[in-house]
Amino acid sequence: MQDHQAEAPQIVIVGAGIAGLAVALGLHRLGIRSLVLESSTELRTSGFAFTTWTNAWRALDSLGIGEQLRRQHTQLVQACAYSIKGVEVGKLKLDANGHEGRCMQRKVLLETLERELPRGTIRFGSKVVSLLDEDNVSKPGQQLKLIHLADGDVIKAKVVVGCDGVNSVVAKWLGFHKAISTGRAGVRGIAYYRGAHGLDPMFTQCLGKGVRSGYLPCDDHSMYWFFHFDPTPDQEKELQSDPVKLKQFVLRRLDGVPDHFRAVVENTEEGQMMLSPLKFRLPWEVALGSVSKGNVCVAGDACHPMTPDLGQGGCAALEDGVVLARCLGQALLLGNNDNSGKGDGEEYRKIERSLRDYANQRRRRASELISTAFVMGHVMNSQNRVVSFLRTKFFGAVLNGQLLRMASFDCGSLTSP
């Protein structure tokens, strides 16, 4: 066993997903070193792509990578929703309302974040199995954490940030329950074209018969699509294990959608689609639970897993990254300039306060995102005749209003809210 306990205490981020790398880059921009532990042997690009709304671009600009990512992704000019019978449910002109929306390829985002970090920041193949308090008798004020890895290594940290997804080890340590299944499942896929696909820069959704589906371009040569439905347990297991059957199932259920949407799915290789259950955390658990405890906190899906019905999961993770880096920076940079001689105990208290401040800033926002996404998903997927009628006749403006309201959030810069 290689023991890293003798190394200088550091900020350790568990998970090299969107939230983890955003926190690391935010800290790096402030001149603070961190170590990111990633269980896989390379960057995890599952999920293919996600919608980045105005709030996400504000966070990306704060991290200093917004412009280079804009150049690689098509700006959406309009969002439209139709019933399965082709009746328009809602239409929203994005640019006319001062909103920015693009479909971001997850791989491009993660590689950009990684490229901006100092070499060696990410340690791949490092699966965290447990988190323990150090029994430090000689320096009790340090309150360090011992991070135990699957390979037997132990890493000592002064701050632990859990960005390790829905099944987070760190969230469990903080007392969070497992994320809850909605009973729905989502299929996500991306189609790559040798030439230009020729489709308009629009976010198009189709609703009805218990299905919510949609498609939108990432750039001129790729189209991202999704398909949400209510599977039976046996059906979900079978489709997860057989990508050929999964593709055939989706195509059968896409009756009534535009032909070019079906063509997008048909052009998707089986290895470029995946099925996963849709899970979420109860909003009041985030509002009342321990988002932080001492020198440990969670961000991203480890904190607030939500259904994708608002398209805000990845966006909220980027917000977390900026807010958390700012709060930690205020504590640690202030601590470096503090010559009061109060020692490690005072630094620990500053870190604790900074993480508590981060938690307080994010609780309401995260809880509102979770609950709004869940309600919107229920409305959009419902097969109830009354709900379907209201959705077609009246809910378009309401759904668009909620989308814009959630996307209007500004997480602030790395140095000021």
C-alpha positions in Angstrom: 0.0 0.0 0.0 1.2 3.5 -0.9 0.5 5.9 1.9 -0.1 9.5 1.0 -0.7 10.7 4.5 2.7 12.3 4.7 1.8 14.7 1.8 0.8 18.2 2.5 -3.0 18.6 3.1 -4.8 19.7 0.0 -8.3 20.2 -1.5 -9.5 16.9 -2.9 -12.3 16.8 -5.4 -14.0 13.4 -5.8 -15.1 13.0 -9.4 -13.9 14.5 -12.7 -17.3 15.2 -14.1 -18.7 18.6 -15.0 -19.0 19.8 -11.4 -15.7 18.4 -10.3 -13.6 19.9 -13.1 -15.5 23.2 -12.8 -14.6 23.5 -9.1 -11.0 22.6 -9.9 -10.8 25.2 -12.7 -12.4 27.9 -10.6 -9.9 27.2 -7.8 -7.0 27.2 -10.3 -8.1 30.6 -11.7 -7.9 31.9 -8.1 -4.4 30.4 -7.7 -5.5 27.5 -5.5 -4.2 24.0 -6.1 -6.5 20.9 -6.0 -6.4 17.2 -6.7 -9.3 15.6 -8.6 -9.8 11.8 -8.0 -11.6 10.0 -10.9 -12.6 6.4 -10.6 -12.5 5.7 -14.3 -9.3 5.5 -16.3 -10.3 8.4 -18.6 -12.8 11.2 -18.8 -16.4 10.0 -18.5 -18.3 11.2 -21.6 -21.5 9.1 -21.1 -24.6 11.2 -21.8 -23.1 12.6 -25.0 -24.4 16.1 -24.7 -26.6 18.5 -22.7 -28.4 21.8 -23.2 -26.5 24.8 -22.0 -28.8 27.7 -21.2 -28.0 31.3 -20.4 -27.1 30.6 -16.7 -24.5 28.0 -17.8 -22.8 30.4 -20.3 -22.5 32.9 -17.5 -20.7 30.3 -15.4 -18.5 29.3 -18.3 -17.6 32.9 -18.9 -16.7 33.2 -15.3 -14.4 30.2 -15.7 -12.8 31.8 -18.7 -13.8 29.1 -21.3 -17.1 30.5 -22.7 -15.9 31.9 -25.9 -13.9 28.9 -27.1 -16.9 26.7 -26.4 -19.3 29.0 -28.2 -17.2 28.7 -31.4 -17.7 24.9 -31.3 -21.5 24.7 -30.7 -24.4 26.1 -32.7 -26.6 28.8 -31.1 -30.3 27.8 -30.9 -32.7 30.5 -32.1 -35.9 28.8 -31.2 -37.5 26.2 -29.0 -40.7 24.5 -30.2 -42.9 21.8 -28.6 -45.6 19.8 -30.5 -48.1 17.2 -29.5 -47.7 13.7 -31.0 -50.5 14.8 -33.4 -48.4 17.7 -34.7 -50.3 20.4 -32.8 -48.0 23.2 -31.6 -47.9 23.3 -27.8 -45.5 26.2 -27.4 -42.9 28.2 -29.2 -40.2 30.4 -27.8 -37.7 32.6 -29.7 -34.6 32.5 -27.6 -32.4 35.2 -29.0 -35.3 37.7 -29.1 -35.8 37.1 -25.3 -32.1 37.7 -24.6 -31.4 34.1 -23.9 -28.6 31.9 -25.1 -29.0 28.2 -25.7 -26.7 25.7 -27.3 -26.3 21.9 -27.1 -22.9 21.1 -25.6 -21.0 18.0 -26.4 -20.0 16.6 -23.0 -16.7 15.3 -24.3 -15.8 18.8 -25.7 -16.6 20.5 -22.4 -14.7 18.0 -20.2 -11.7 18.0 -22.5 -11.7 21.9 -22.4 -11.9 21.9 -18.6 -9.1 19.4 -18.4 -6.9 21.2 -20.8 -7.1 24.4 -18.7 -6.0 22.7 -15.6 -2.3 22.2 -14.5 -0.8 18.8 -15.5 -1.4 16.2 -12.8 -4.5 17.8 -11.4 -6.6 14.7 -12.3 -5.7 11.3 -10.9 -7.5 8.7 -12.9 -8.2 5.1 -11.7 -8.7 6.4 -8.2 -12.0 5.0 -6.8 -13.0 6.4 -3.4 -14.4 3.8 -1.1 -14.6 5.6 2.3 -14.1 8.9 4.0 -12.8 9.0 7.6 -11.7 11.6 10.2 -8.1 11.7 11.0 -7.3 10.8 14.6 -4.8 13.7 15.0 -3.9 14.0 18.6 -0.8 16.2 18.0 -2.7 18.8 15.9 -6.4 18.5 16.8 -7.2 21.8 15.2 -6.5 20.5 11.7 -9.6 18.3 11.4 -8.2 16.5 8.4 -10.0 13.8 6.4 -8.6 10.5 5.2 -9.8 9.4 1.8 -9.4 5.6 1.3 -9.1 4.4 -2.3 -10.0 1.0 -3.7 -6.3 0.3 -4.5 -5.4 0.8 -0.8 -4.0 4.3 -1.0 -4.9 6.8 1.6 -5.0 10.6 0.8 -5.1 13.3 3.5 -7.1 16.4 2.7 -8.0 19.6 4.4 -11.2 20.0 2.2 -13.2 17.2 0.5 -15.6 18.1 -2.3 -17.9 15.3 -3.5 -18.7 15.6 -7.2 -19.0 11.8 -7.6 -22.5 11.7 -9.1 -25.8 10.1 -8.2 -24.3 7.3 -6.2 -21.9 9.6 -4.3 -19.8 8.1 -1.5 -19.4 11.6 -0.1 -23.1 12.4 -0.2 -23.7 9.1 1.7 -21.1 10.2 4.3 -23.0 13.5 4.7 -26.2 11.6 5.4 -28.0 11.9 2.1 -30.3 9.1 1.0 -30.0 7.4 -2.4 -31.6 9.2 -5.3 -35.2 8.1 -6.0 -36.3 6.6 -9.2 -39.1 8.4 -11.0 -40.3 5.3 -12.7 -39.3 6.8 -16.0 -36.3 6.1 -18.2 -34.4 8.2 -20.7 -32.7 7.2 -23.9 -30.0 9.6 -25.1 -28.1 9.5 -28.4 -26.0 11.5 -30.8 -25.8 11.1 -34.6 -22.7 12.2 -36.4 -22.8 13.2 -40.1 -20.0 13.1 -42.6 -21.4 16.2 -44.2 -23.7 18.9 -42.8 -27.0 17.6 -41.4 -28.9 20.7 -42.8 -31.3 20.9 -39.9 -32.4 24.3 -38.4 -30.8 25.5 -35.2 -33.9 24.7 -33.1 -34.7 22.7 -30.0 -37.8 20.6 -31.0 -39.8 18.5 -28.6 -42.7 16.1 -29.2 -45.1 15.2 -26.4 -47.8 12.6 -26.1 -48.7 9.0 -25.4 -46.6 8.9 -22.3 -43.5 9.9 -24.3 -41.4 13.0 -24.4 -38.8 13.2 -27.1 -36.7 15.9 -28.8 -33.7 16.7 -30.9 -31.3 19.6 -31.4 -28.0 20.3 -33.1 -24.7 20.5 -31.3 -23.0 21.8 -34.5 -23.2 21.4 -38.3 -22.2 17.7 -38.1 -23.9 16.3 -35.0 -27.5 16.0 -33.7 -28.3 15.2 -30.1 -31.7 13.5 -29.3 -33.5 12.1 -26.3 -36.5 9.9 -25.6 -38.3 9.7 -22.2 -40.8 7.0 -21.4 -42.3 4.7 -18.7 -40.7 1.3 -19.0 -41.6 -2.0 -17.2 -38.7 -3.4 -15.1 -38.2 -6.3 -17.6 -38.3 -4.0 -20.5 -35.8 -1.6 -19.1 -33.3 -4.5 -18.3 -33.7 -6.0 -21.8 -33.2 -2.7 -23.6 -30.2 -1.7 -21.6 -28.4 -4.9 -22.5 -29.3 -4.8 -26.3 -28.6 -1.6 -28.2 -30.1 -3.0 -31.4 -33.4 -3.7 -29.7 -33.2 -0.3 -28.0 -32.9 1.5 -31.3 -35.8 -0.5 -32.8 -37.9 0.2 -29.7 -37.4 4.0 -30.0 -38.2 4.1 -33.7 -41.4 2.1 -33.1 -42.5 4.6 -30.4 -41.8 7.7 -32.5 -45.0 7.5 -34.5 -46.2 10.9 -35.5 -42.9 12.8 -35.1 -41.4 14.6 -38.1 -39.6 12.3 -40.6 -36.3 14.1 -40.1 -36.4 13.3 -36.4 -36.8 9.6 -37.2 -33.9 10.0 -39.7 -31.7 11.4 -36.9 -32.3 8.3 -34.8 -31.9 6.0 -37.7 -28.5 7.6 -38.4 -27.3 7.0 -34.9 -24.9 4.1 -34.4 -25.9 1.7 -31.6 -22.8 2.6 -29.7 -23.8 6.2 -29.6 -27.1 5.7 -27.6 -27.8 4.7 -24.0 -30.7 4.1 -21.7 -30.7 5.1 -18.0 -33.3 5.4 -15.3 -34.3 9.0 -14.4 -33.7 9.7 -10.8 -33.9 12.7 -8.5 -33.3 13.7 -4.9 -36.3 15.0 -2.8 -36.0 18.8 -2.9 -36.6 19.1 0.8 -33.7 16.8 1.5 -31.4 19.3 -0.3 -33.2 22.3 1.4 -32.8 20.8 4.9 -30.0 18.3 4.6 -26.3 18.6 5.1 -25.0 20.0 1.8 -21.8 20.7 3.8 -20.5 19.4 7.1 -17.3 20.7 8.5 -14.7 20.6 5.7 -16.8 18.4 3.4 -19.4 19.3 0.9 -21.1 18.0 -2.3 -21.8 19.6 -5.7 -23.4 18.6 -9.0 -25.4 15.4 -9.2 -23.9 14.3 -5.9 -25.9 17.1 -4.3 -28.9 17.7 -6.5 -29.7 14.9 -9.0 -32.8 16.0 -11.0 -34.8 14.9 -14.0 -33.7 16.3 -17.3 -37.0 18.0 -18.1 -35.6 21.5 -17.6 -32.2 20.8 -19.1 -30.6 22.2 -16.0 -28.6 19.4 -14.5 -25.3 20.2 -16.2 -26.0 24.0 -16.0 -26.5 23.8 -12.2 -23.3 21.8 -11.9 -21.4 24.6 -13.6 -23.0 27.2 -11.3 -21.9 25.0 -8.3 -18.4 25.1 -9.6 -18.2 28.9 -9.7 -20.0 29.5 -6.4 -17.9 26.8 -4.5 -14.6 28.0 -5.9 -15.5 31.6 -4.9 -16.5 30.6 -1.4 -13.4 28.5 -0.8 -11.2 31.2 -2.4 -12.5 33.8 0.0 -11.6 31.5 3.0 -8.2 30.2 1.8 -6.8 33.4 0.2 -7.9 35.4 3.2 -6.3 32.9 5.4 -3.0 33.2 3.5 -3.0 37.0 4.1 -3.9 36.6 7.7 -0.8 37.1 10.0 -2.8 36.8 13.2 -1.0 33.6 14.1 -4.2 31.8 15.1 -3.0 28.6 13.3 -4.7 25.6 11.7 -7.8 25.8 13.9 -8.7 29.2 12.6 -8.1 28.1 9.0 -10.4 25.1 9.5 -13.1 27.4 10.9 -12.8 29.7 7.8 -13.1 26.6 5.6 -16.1 25.4 7.5 -17.8 28.8 7.2 -17.0 29.1 3.5 -18.6 25.7 2.8 -21.6 26.6 4.9 -21.9 29.8 2.9 -21.8 27.8 -0.4 -24.5 25.4 0.9 -26.7 28.3 1.9 -26.4 29.9 -1.5 -27.2 26.7 -3.3 -30.0 25.1 -1.3 -32.9 27.1 -2.5 -31.7 27.2 -6.1 -31.1 23.4 -6.2 -34.4 22.6 -4.5 -36.4 24.8 -6.9 -34.7 23.2 -9.9 -35.4 19.7 -8.7 -39.1 20.4 -7.9 -39.7 22.4 -11.1 -38.1 19.8 -13.3 -40.1 17.0 -11.7 -43.4 18.8 -12.1 -42.7 19.7 -15.7 -41.7 16.1 -16.4 -45.0 14.9 -15.0 -47.0 17.3 -17.1 -45.1 16.6 -20.3 -45.2 12.8 -19.9 -48.7 12.5 -18.5 -51.2 10.4 -20.5 -54.1 11.7 -18.5 -56.7 13.2 -20.9 -57.3 16.3 -18.8 -53.6 17.0 -18.4 -53.0 16.3 -22.1 -55.8 18.7 -23.1 -54.5 21.5 -20.8 -50.9 20.8 -22.0 -51.9 21.3 -25.6 -54.2 24.3 -25.1 -52.6 26.3 -22.2 -49.4 24.9 -20.8 -47.0 26.0 -23.5 -46.7 29.6 -22.2 -46.3 28.3 -18.6 -43.6 25.7 -19.5 -41.7 28.3 -21.5 -42.0 30.8 -18.7 -40.5 28.3 -16.2 -37.7 27.5 -18.6 -36.7 31.1 -19.1 -37.0 31.9 -15.3 -34.7 29.0 -14.4 -32.2 30.0 -17.1 -32.1 33.6 -16.0 -30.0 32.9 -12.9 -26.6 34.5 -12.5 -24.1 32.7 -10.3 -21.7 35.7 -10.3 -18.0 35.8 -11.0 -15.2 33.9 -9.1 -14.6 37.0 -7.0 -18.0 38.4 -6.4 -21.6 37.2 -6.4 
